[in-house]
């Protein structure tokens, strides 16, 4: 029997769930590395660095590790370089995944309010949503600098639920990574994972998700309005 997800709100991740933003992130990361005299990294490597916000991405791209910290001077130069370049290219090569608009249309037809919840800084979030024509789909947008703590903490999900006036236990999160699952679980939300994204290079199989589906459209078809 197919599992159904009653929801009064749906909270959707951005990078890797709505949009394949890796080409532009990779461009900015490699531009940053070039300015600091480092070699180009393959996009597959940079994909594994995405998920916990710009600061973590910069440290990872400079150290080529998942958890080491770059020296402070290199980090500050790198972050300034990354932000400048990403502001120039954000949305140039990023593409909305197939089925995303249909998924949004389906959820809107069901009368379920939507929020975008991302660790991306707000200026870059709004820029990307506008350039991909997705911004108007969301009744609330929670970015990485809108709350004190980012995903995988519960705070971004709880803040989105508050903005939508929905108890977190009646919200469904859709994301592509462990960060989304952990944040959803901590907030008391159910969570569906899509296979389109990055998940810091890890397998999706061990995630504590309620469902793992190929695309956002598959997820939307599992969701139905929660009875009031």
N, C-alpha and C positions, 0 to 999 in steps of 0.2 A: 504493500500500500504506500502511495506517495505521501510523504510528510507535508503538512500544510503549516504555514506560519501566520497566524492572526497577528495583525499589527495596527497600532494607531499612529505609528511613525516609522519611517525607514531612514537609517543613517548610512550614508554611502561614502566610502573612501574615494580619493581622487586618483593619485598615481598608481597605475597598475590595475585599477578597478574600472574607472570611467575612461581614463586616457592613458595611452602608451606615450609617456613623456620622456622615455629613456634617451631618444636621440638628442634632445635639447639639453637634458641634464648631462649627458656624456660630453657634448660639445663644450659646455661650460666647465666641467671638471677637467677635461684635457687641456683647455685653454689656460686654466689656473695652473696646472702642472707645468705647462710649457713656460709660463711666466716665471716659475720657480726653478727652471732648469731641469725638469723631470721629463721622462719619456711618456709617450702616449699609451694609455691603457685600453684594452678591448672593452667594448660595450658590455659584454657578458660579465666582466669583472666589476665594472661600475654598477651594473644592475644589482649586484649583491650588496652594495654599499647603501642602497636607497631604502628608506623606511622610517628612520628615526629623526628626520629633520636635517637642516643644512649643516649645523655644527658637527654632527656626527659624520655626515657625508664628507665634509672637508677633512676631518681627521682621518677617516678611512682612506680617502683618495690620496692623501699625502703620505701616510704610513704604509699603505697597501696591506693593512691588517683590519680586523673587525673591531678591535678594542684598544689598540694603543693610541696614545695622545701625541700629536705632533708638537714640536717645540713651540712655545707661545708666539714667538716672532713669526715663524713660518705659518702657524695657524691664522694669525691676524692678517698677514699678507694674503694668504690663500683665500680666506673668507671674503675679503674685500674684492679680490679678483673674481672669485666665483660669482658673487652677487652682481657685480658689474656686468659680466659676460652673460649670466643667465637672464638678467633683465633685458638684454639685447635680443636674445634668441628664444626666450620662453614662448612656446606656441608655434614657432616657425615650422618645425618638423614633427611636433607632437600630433597624434591622431586619436580621435575618439574610436574606441573599440566597436567592432561590428555588433549591432543589436542594442547598443546603449540607448539610442533615442527611442527605439521601440519599447525598451524596458521602462524608461521614464514615462512614456505615453501610457503604458499599461497601468503603472502604479498611480498615475494621476487620474485615469479613468475610474480606478477603484476608490478614489477620494482620499488617498493616504498622503499626508504631508511628508516632504522630503527635506533632509539636511545633508550637506556635504561636510564631512569631518576628516580633516587632513592634518599632517604634521608640517606641511609646507607653509612658509610664512605668508601672511595675509596678502601682502602686495603681489606676490607671485601667484597665489591662489586665485585672486580676482582677475589678474591678467590672463591666466590660462583658461579660466572658465569663460571669460568674455571672448577670447580668441577662438574658443571651440564652440561658442554659442550655447553653452550649458548653464550659464549663470541664472537665467530666469526660471529654471526648473526647480530651484531650491528656495524654500521658505526661510531657511537658516543656513549660515555658513560658519563653521568653526575651524579656524586655522591654527597653526602651531604656536603663534604668539598671542592668541586670544585667551589662553588659560595659562595658569602658572606651570602646569605639568602637561606634557604631551602623551600621546599614546606610546606605550601600552598602559599608562595610568588610566583610571576611570574618568578623570575630570573632563576631558573633551566630550565624551559621550553623555555624561550627566549634564553638561552645559547645553549641549544640543537639545536634549530632551526638555530641559527647562525652557529654552527659547521656543520650542514647539508646544509647550504646555502638555507634555505627555509623560506619564510615569515610565521610568526606564524599563520596568518589567513588561511593558506593552510596546516596546520598540524592538525592531529587528535591524541589526547591523549587517551590511554587506561590505566585505573587504577582500584583500588578496594575501594577507600576511598574518604571521603570529602576533604582530603588534595589534592588529584589528581584533583578533580573537581574544587576546588578553585584556584589552581595554573593554570590550563588550562584556566579557565574563565579570570583570571587576565592577562594572556598572549594573549588572543584573539583566543585561539584554541577551536575547537569542542572537545567533550569528551564523551567517552563510558565507562561505569562502568561494571566490571565483578562481579559476585556473589561469586567468589571463596575465597575472602580475609577476612580482619579483620575489617576495618573501625572503629577502636577504640570502638568496641562493639555497635555501633549505627546502626539503620535500614538504608537501602539504599533508602527507598521509598521517603524520603524528599530531596534527593540530586538533585541539579540543573544540571543533566546530560542530554545529548541529547538522550541517550539510556542506558538501563540497560539490560544486557544479561547474560546467564549462564556462559560462558567460553570465553577465548581468541579466540578460533576458531570461535565462533559465531560472535565475534566482527570483526575478519578478513574478514569474508564473507560479511560484510556490507560495507567494504571499497573498493574503486576503484581508479584507477589512476586519478589524477586531470588533466584536459586538460591544456596543456601549452599555 
